[in-house]
Amino acid sequence: MTLFASLLRLSAAILLLLCSFSLSAQTAGQWRDSLAVLSRRIEANPSSTDLRLRKAAVNIELGQWEYAIEEYTRVLAMDPQSIAAHFYRAYASASLRRWADARADYEAVIAAAPMNMEARLGLARVAVGAGDAAAAMDHYNRLVELFPDSAVVWAARADFERGQKAYAAALDDWDRAICLQPADAGYRLSRADLLLLMGRRREARAALDEIVSRGTPRGLLLDWYKRCAD
């Protein structure tokens, strides 16, 4: 979830299944208030990397990608080994489609922490964004080798394979993701959606029925059920 928001391409209905909204979540106005407080504290403590990381995080919450990048760059000038600064600067750069900059920061994270799954996922998604499908596939294959017990990794590769129209491979990977995390309604719905794309309506309907039997309101899935009947 999904870092690059996720960077699975789920529909709004799937997101409703996956997300619960906290009543304590800050509004944009509250984030701006937090930003003002942090900016004043940084003026008094300009060498505090912790304060700058916190400010950059708020910049990201507000979609202020350039300001976040500037702040992470200042942190790295003071602490070149900051994995957090590299990681989130990569995220901000990718949000601006600056693929080379994002790639360099993700690679810096992986050099320092080779088993950082999130950075490797980020690197794969940067390759997708840059239009390098071969490199992306290499990254996803490496991910499933390193993290075979991660449902997120199998789901990420399945989503990529779907985009490449490798539907059979994607279906296998959704099956692996569901096997590892059977309660995830989003994975099951993505699999059902893929079955519909493949023209396998009867199997898709059975998959939808399974989702409903596990507690998802049928009303959220009406569009998918309609496609099964079309």
N, C-alpha and C positions, 0 to 999 in steps of 0.2 A: 502498500500500500504502500494502492498504492499507492519512493521516492521518486522520483519522478512520478509523481502522482502519479504513476503507478504502472503506475504507469501501465496497467492493463486497460484496454479500450472497452470499458464496460458501459452499458447504457445507463440512463438515469434510474431505470427501474432496478437494475442490479445494485446500483449504489445505495438505493433505499434499503435493499436487503443487507448490505454490508455495514452501513453506517448507522450509528446512533448519535444523536446530537445532544451534547451536554448542556444543561441549563447554565452552567458556569462558563461556557465559552465566551471569550471576549468579543465585543463588537469592534468594528473598525475604529470607532471613536475612542474606545478604551485602549486599543492598540496604540493609537496616536498619542494618547495621554502617557502610556508607558514609554513610548519613544522619547517624549519630551523630558520625562524624568531621567531616563538613561543618558540622554544627551547632556543634561546638566551635571550628572554624576561623572561623566567622562571628562567634562571640562575641568572638574576638580581633580580627577585621577586619570590623566591622559595615557599613562603607561599600563593601565589595567586591561589585560587581554580578556579577562572574564567579562568585564562590562562591555567591551567592544563586541565580543561574541554574542552577548545577550541583545545588544542593540541590532546587530546584523540579523539575528533571528526575527526580531520584530519587523525589520525592513522586509524580510522575506514574507512574513505574514501579510504585510500590506502590499506585496507585489512590487516593492521598490528594489528591483534587481540590481540596478547600477549602484545604489547606495550600499546594498549588501556586499557587492563585489569590492567596493572601495574599502569597506570596513574589514572584510576578511584579508584583503591585501595588507592593510595596516597591521593586523594581527600577525600575519606571516613575516612581516618585516621585523617584528619583535620576537617572534617564536617560529622560525622556519619549519619546525617539526610538528606544528599543530595539525593533527589529522582532522580535527573538526573543521578548521578553517579551510583546508584543502577540499574536504568533502562537500561542504555547503557552498563554497565558491563554485565548485563544479556544477552543483545543482542550479545555482543562479545563472551561470554562464549558459547552461543547456536551455534554461527557460528563455534566454535571449537568442537561442540557436547559434551560439558561438561554440561550435562543436570541437574545434581544436583546443580551445582553452579548457573546456570541460574535460576533454580526454586527458590533457596533461595533468589536471588536478586529480582525477580519478586514478591515474597511473601512479601519482605520488602517494596516494593513500595505499594502493596495493603494494607498492614497494616497501612501505613501512609495516603494513599489516596484510600479508598475502592471503589470509583467510577471511578478509572483510567481504562478506557476501554482498552487502548493499553497494559497495563501490564497484564490484564486478558486475552487478546488475546495471548500475549506472553506466558503466563502460559499454555494455551491450546495447543499451538504449541510445547512447550517443552514436554508436555505429549505425543503428537504424535511422536515427535522425539525419545523419550525414549521407544516407543512401548507400552505405556499404553493407549490403546484405550478407556477403560472404564472411566479412569480419564479424558481423553480428552473430551469424550461425556458429562461428568458431567460439565466440564468447559464451553463448548459451550452452554449447556442448561441453565446454570446460566447466561451466557452472554445475551441470548435472553430474559431472564426474566428481567434483569437489564436494557437492552437497546433495547426495542422492536421497537424503531423508527430508529434504525441504520441499514442501508442497508449493511454496512460492516460486521456487526455481522451475519446477515442472510446469506450473501455470504460465510463467513468463515465456518459456520456450513455446508452449502451446499457442499462446497469443501471437507470437512472432510467426510461427509456422502457418497459422491461419492467414495472416497477412501476406504470406508468400504463396498461398493457395495449396500448401502441402497439407490437405485436410486429413488424410489418414494418419499422418504422423502427429498432427495436432490432437486428433481424437485419442490416440494412444497416450499422449502426454497429459491430457485432461483426466484420463482414467487413472494415471499414476498420482496426479495431484489429489484427486478425490479419495483414492485409497489411503493416502497419507493424512488427509484432513476431511473425513466424510461428512462432517457437520457444516461445511462451508457451502451455503446456498449459492453464493456467487459463482463458485467453480462449477456446480451442477447446472446452473442456468447457462453458463458459457458453453458447457458441453451440449446442452439441449439446443442452443442456438446454432451450434456447429452442425449438429445432426440435421436441423432444418435446412441449413445451407447445402448440405449434401443430398437433400431430397429424401431423407430417411424419416418420414413424418411419424410413422407408427412408433419407432424407437424414441423419437423426440417427445411424443405425447406421454409415453411411459416414464421418461425422465422427468417431465413436468409433474406427473402424478406423484412421483417419488419425492419431489421437492415439497409438494403440498402435504404429503403424509408426514413430513418432518417438521411441519409447523408454519410454513410460509402461507399467508393468505392467498387463496386462489385468485382473488381479484387483482393482485399485483401481476399475475401472469396471463391475463386475458389476451394480450396482444400475441403472445407466443402460442397460446391454445388456438387462436384464430388462424394463425399461420399453419398449424397442423391440419386444419380443415380445408384450407384453400386449395 
